[in-house]
Amino acid sequence: MMLSDLQNKDIINVYDGKKVGAIIDVSLDKEGKIVEMSVQKRRFIFFSGGVSKIKWSQIDKIGKDVILVNVNT
């Protein structure tokens, strides 16, 4: 899977059911595995709520159209 494939998916927080935002970058470890994603937070209609980090361990499921994360914020 490519970064562009991940960027096209909606990110949904299973904790509250809300859309989180859009992936803008990922951080890799020395072996090239994804450690965390940088997500541009959604505020109303526009993406202007700042950037948050979601750890790879917080991802519950990557589906065809969405990424389900469990972030208790």
Secondary structure, 3 states (H helix, E strand, C coil): CCHHHHHCCEEEECCCCCEEEEEEEEEECCCCCEEEEEEEECECCECCCCEEEEEHHHEEEECCCEEEECCCC
